[in-house]
């Protein structure tokens, strides 16, 4: 155990000798002082890990001492001890950011619990987390190596995310490497599952299949629409399940989660295909056939591909015979986000408000192209941290607060996730081949089929066929496409960046959350 140093200030310090001796026998170094002034002098001169502070001391009170300690050492944890149970003293102490609050008479175990909670918390949590993951490691491996269905795969992914987030906060990183290997193995097995089943999900009416992009509005959203009770459908582009979990605590301050589930993105797991499928209620080749005026086939025109989402949505609402007032807003920058907040009272007049937030997608592209963002987000943990930081300071948080204040209802979801790519897969294509790193569409593509999901009959995947020989090729796991010319530069530039379009748990299994204001 680390040698921790504790300062204890109490005008009756001699009466506390048994407690001080108890802590010393447990391995803690304790310095006793008789007053707030002495405590301040010691804090200024010495380094302490924790301060016990009596509230009722003559001269300078505990609360006055606490305020000065916090000015001198803002991060030094202070435990307030008092005989008084008056509420205003408790509130003032808590408002001054105390670490704990104990009421006399004290008992040794109460003191020890407070010390361990503050000083040994991270070590104890790390030990418990590592042990818990070790115990679940075998269960997870056995489960994903069995023949399992899409619901069990979603459950496995959520459990992996649970342990990933738990291990994020651990001081001892020894289990992280083991976890990354298990997650990679689970992803490889999931990709085989998708290869074996994806075509049946789209073509076989009797197949056991997950809810997918084109069914989301009809099956999950429209049934929740009520007249005169606004429903806000917020789609944050590229929001993975782990990123949802790090913003969830912020949202649950204002909302109660009624349903947290997942659905599967269609392939390719890109904005152009998956999000258009959500708003049209159709698969890509059906959009091309039924809405030729709205469907854009130029896959390298990233902006143009999603310019007609509002019209797709309008037509799906009409097709579903929903007699509702609705709105559609796409937020591409912070000013548009602020304008939407300013316009909130108008949104409350609608039965359904659809809002697309493009932030996470912009960040992932910026991360690929800008060294600074790549430095800020070198791994998944840092990427989650940036997402949480953005959300905490975004107009989106202001918007959801307003929804909560008005007793509104909220759906948070996404169109697809993304994966940090590590391994290159060589491909040769014509000049008109699309630029996405996780899937390629074109004619006469040259590639090695290892770690790829090949679709030579686009109609079976309900994908547009541009030419007679058009094929679609999807990377799986953490692979990304690289052309043989200038290969090493290309690989080094794109390795370790977040991409989407292919097959992985991160890209395909995505969150759907329905909440009501508290």
HELIX and SHEET records of a PDB file:
HELIX    1   1 UNK A   13  UNK A   16  5                                   4    
HELIX    2   2 UNK A   17  UNK A   25  1                                   9    
HELIX    3   3 UNK A   36  UNK A   45  1                                  10    
HELIX    4   4 UNK A   62  UNK A   72  1                                  11    
HELIX    5   5 UNK A   87  UNK A   95  1                                   9    
HELIX    6   6 UNK A  108  UNK A  119  1                                  12    
HELIX    7   7 UNK A  121  UNK A  144  1                                  24    
HELIX    8   8 UNK A  150  UNK A  168  1                                  19    
HELIX    9   9 UNK A  174  UNK A  203  1                                  30    
HELIX   10  10 UNK A  213  UNK A  215  5                                   3    
HELIX   11  11 UNK A  216  UNK A  216  1                                   1    
HELIX   12  12 UNK A  217  UNK A  221  3                                   5    
HELIX   13  13 UNK A  222  UNK A  224  5                                   3    
HELIX   14  14 UNK A  241  UNK A  251  1                                  11    
HELIX   15  15 UNK A  271  UNK A  275  3                                   5    
HELIX   16  16 UNK A  276  UNK A  280  1                                   5    
HELIX   17  17 UNK A  284  UNK A  290  1                                   7    
HELIX   18  18 UNK A  302  UNK A  305  1                                   4    
HELIX   19  19 UNK A  309  UNK A  319  1                                  11    
HELIX   20  20 UNK A  334  UNK A  342  1                                   9    
HELIX   21  21 UNK A  344  UNK A  347  1                                   4    
HELIX   22  22 UNK A  359  UNK A  369  1                                  11    
HELIX   23  23 UNK A  371  UNK A  376  1                                   6    
HELIX   24  24 UNK A  380  UNK A  392  1                                  13    
HELIX   25  25 UNK A  395  UNK A  405  1                                  11    
HELIX   26  26 UNK A  458  UNK A  461  5                                   4    
HELIX   27  27 UNK A  487  UNK A  494  1                                   8    
HELIX   28  28 UNK A  505  UNK A  508  1                                   4    
SHEET    1   A 5 UNK A  29  UNK A  33  0                                        
SHEET    2   A 5 UNK A   5  UNK A   9  1                                        
SHEET    3   A 5 UNK A  50  UNK A  54  1                                        
SHEET    4   A 5 UNK A  77  UNK A  82  1                                        
SHEET    5   A 5 UNK A 100  UNK A 103  1                                        
SHEET    1   B 6 UNK A 255  UNK A 264  0                                        
SHEET    2   B 6 UNK A 509  UNK A 517 -1                                        
SHEET    3   B 6 UNK A 409  UNK A 413 -1                                        
SHEET    4   B 6 UNK A 231  UNK A 236  1                                        
SHEET    5   B 6 UNK A 352  UNK A 357  1                                        
SHEET    6   B 6 UNK A 326  UNK A 331  1                                        
SHEET    1   C 2 UNK A 419  UNK A 420  0                                        
SHEET    2   C 2 UNK A 498  UNK A 499 -1                                        
SHEET    1   D 3 UNK A 446  UNK A 447  0                                        
SHEET    2   D 3 UNK A 423  UNK A 428 -1                                        
SHEET    3   D 3 UNK A 479  UNK A 483  1                                        
SHEET    1   E 3 UNK A 439  UNK A 443  0                                        
SHEET    2   E 3 UNK A 470  UNK A 475 -1                                        
SHEET    3   E 3 UNK A 452  UNK A 455 -1                                        
END                                                                             
